[in-house]
Structure formats: C-alpha cells, structure tokens
Amino acid sequence: MDASWLENVHGASIDEGKEGKAQRKKMSEHHRCTPAVTHTIPCHFDEESEGDPADDFVLRNAQGRLVYIRHALHVLESKWGAVDTWPSSFGQEWLKVSAKEAHEVASWCHSVRIQVQTGWRLIGYITRVMDGEMPTVEEWRNLWLECCQLLKIIYTSILGLEHKLDLVERCGIANMDCIQFEI
C-alpha cells in the first residue's frame, strides 16, 4: 500500500519507526475491510478545521467518535438541509435546474454527487465508531443503538438521492424534459 495515502488519511509520518509502521499496517488492513471509509474525496465537514477530519476521528474513543459524527452531521445539514429531506429536495431543485442550460445542470449534478459522496463518507465513519476499547457493555449497547438509528436515516437518504442523481445522469441532459420526480 502506498504510504503517502496513509499519510494523507491519517497524518502518519513515514519515519515513525517500528511502532508507527505496525500502526500503519493495522490501519491499512482495517481499511481493506471497510471500503466505504477509503473515499478519497476532499471532505472537511467543518470549514474551520485544518487537515483531514479523519486525523481527529481516529484519536477519539467510541463515544467521542459518535460526538464527532453528530457534529459532522450538523455541519452537513446546515449546508444541505436535513438528511432525511435530501431525496425530496432533489426533486424540488430538479424542477428549477432542469430549465437551465446544460453546463448549469452538469454543475448542479456534480454538486449533488459531492453531497452523495460526503454522505457515504459519513457512513464510513459510523462503521468505525466501535473500533478500539469501550469501558462497559452498557455503553457498547447504547452506542450500537445510536449508530443503527443514524445509519438508517443516512443510508436511506443517500440511496434515494443517489438513485435520483443516477437517473438524471443516465438519461442525459438531452432528455431532461422527460424526467419528473414526486415532490
């Protein structure tokens, strides 16, 4: 695996010695099992943060990771609206955008694709909440329940948004008058 990828994703230094190499190997093995986390899109959830958000995420315990995800979700919702409304707002926006010129429609589709990829990245973070140590079984149960609830909301919304976007992209800009979505 390319060490620069690990350095970009986890802030790992190439000259960390045996302990650092073991940690990078452990991370790279983990990422092979969780492909949703390995998206390489630029995704800074918080405009004020510096560096890759994964740097901070990896250093947190399970509860801290969930707090991080909730904060990221808040930032995304302040930018794009409530996650569970993403598919329906796509239809509303499509009514406005479909009347515009082809390059504007393409630009809008690109921004929606970034929204979808960001949602998938957030799901990747949720799948990693339980990594590491947790002090009690009760905490584990609570975290598991909260993660499942978040996954249901986010996964359903991202799939709906992605399917609508795929339909628009498959039909092409030439046929956009034929595409209608329920609002």
N, C-alpha and C positions, 0 to 999 in steps of 0.2 A: 504494500500500500504506500502511496506517495506521502511522505512526511509533511510536505507543505500543506496538504489537505488537513491533516490533523492540527497543524499549527494554526491554520485559519479558523478551524471549527472550535478548537479547544484552547487556543492560546498556548499550546505546548511549545517548549523550546527544544531545538534539536540537540543541544548539549546538556541534557539533564542527567546523564549517567544511567546506571543500570535500573534504578528505581523509576526514573522518568520513562525509559524505554518499556519497562514492564507495564506501566500505567497506559502508555500509548497503545501497546499491543492489546491490552484488555479492552480499551475503548474501541479500537478498530474491530475486534472480534464482536463486540456488542453491536456495533453499527451494521455489521453484515447481517445480523438477526433482525434488525429493526430498520428496514429501508426507508420508511416514511421520515425518519429523522435526518437522512442524508441529503435532503433537498439542498441544492447549492444556490438558492435564490437569495438575494440580499433582503433580509427580513429583520429590520430593527423595529421591534414592537414599540419602543419608546424613543421618540425623536431626540430626547435629551441624553440618552445613554450613549456611551462611547464603546466601540468594539462590538464583538459578536455577542448577542444575548445569551448564547449557549455557555459562554465563559462563566457567567454568574449562576446560571441554572445548575451546572454540574457541581458547583461547590455547595449547594444547599442540601438540607435534609429533605425528607419526603414532604413534610408539612410546608417547608419553605418553597419547595418546588410548586406545590399547589397554589400557594400565595402568588408566586411568580406568574403562573398560568392565568390566574384570575386577573392579575394586573394587566397582563398582555391582552386578555380578552376585553377588558375595559378599554384599553387603548384602541383596539381594532373596532370595537363597537362605536366609539366616539368618532372614528373616521368613516365607517361604512354603515352604521346603524346596527340595531340588534341582530345578532347572528341568525335567529330563527326567522327573520324577515328578509334575509338575503335573496332567496328564490323568488318571492313575490315582488320585491323591489326591482329585481332584474326585469320582470315583465313590464312594470311601470316605466322604467328607464328605457326599455326597448321601444316603447311607443314613441318616445321623444327622439331617440337616437336613430331609429330606422328611417326617418325622414331626412336625415343629414347626408352629407357627401360620403363617398366610400372611405376616404382616408380618416374621416372623423369616426366612422363606425369601426374601422380597424383599430384605431387608437383606443376607443372605448372597450372593445373586445380584449385588447392587451391589458388594460387596467383591471378588467374583471378576471382575467387569467391570473394576474398577480394576486388578486384577492383570494382566488381559489387555492393557489399555491401556498399562500400565507396560512390559510385555514388548515391545509394538510400539514404544514409545519407545526402548527399548534397541536394538532392531533399527535404528531410525533413526540412532542414534549409531554403530552398527557401519558403516552405509553411508557414514559421513563420516570414517572413520578415515584414509583415504588422501588426504583433502583436504590441500593445502599441499605443502611441499617435503619430499623424502626424500633422504638423502645417497647411498645406494647402491642398485644393482639388487638385490643380495642381501637387503638389509633389506626392500625392497619385496616380494620373493618370500616371505620369512618372515611378514611382516605379512599378506599376501594369504592365505596358507595358514591362519594362525591365525584370521583373520576368517571364512573359509569354514567352518572347523570350528565356530566359535561360532554362526554363522548357522544351520547345520544343526541343532544341538541346540536353540537357542532358537526358531527358526521352527517346527520340528516340534511342539515342546511347546506353543507358543502357539496354533497352529492346532488341535491336539487339544483344548486347554482351551476355546478359543473355540467350537468346534463343539458341544461338550457343553453349554456355557452357552446357546448359541443354541437348542439343542433344548429345554432346560428352559424358556427364556423363550417359545418358540413354542407349546409345549404348554400352558403356563399352569399356574398354581398349582392350579386345579380338577382337572387331570388328572395331578397329580404321582405318584399311586399307580401309574400305568401306565408310568412311566419307570424303567428299570433300566439300570445300566452294569456292564460287566465290571470286576472288581477284580483 
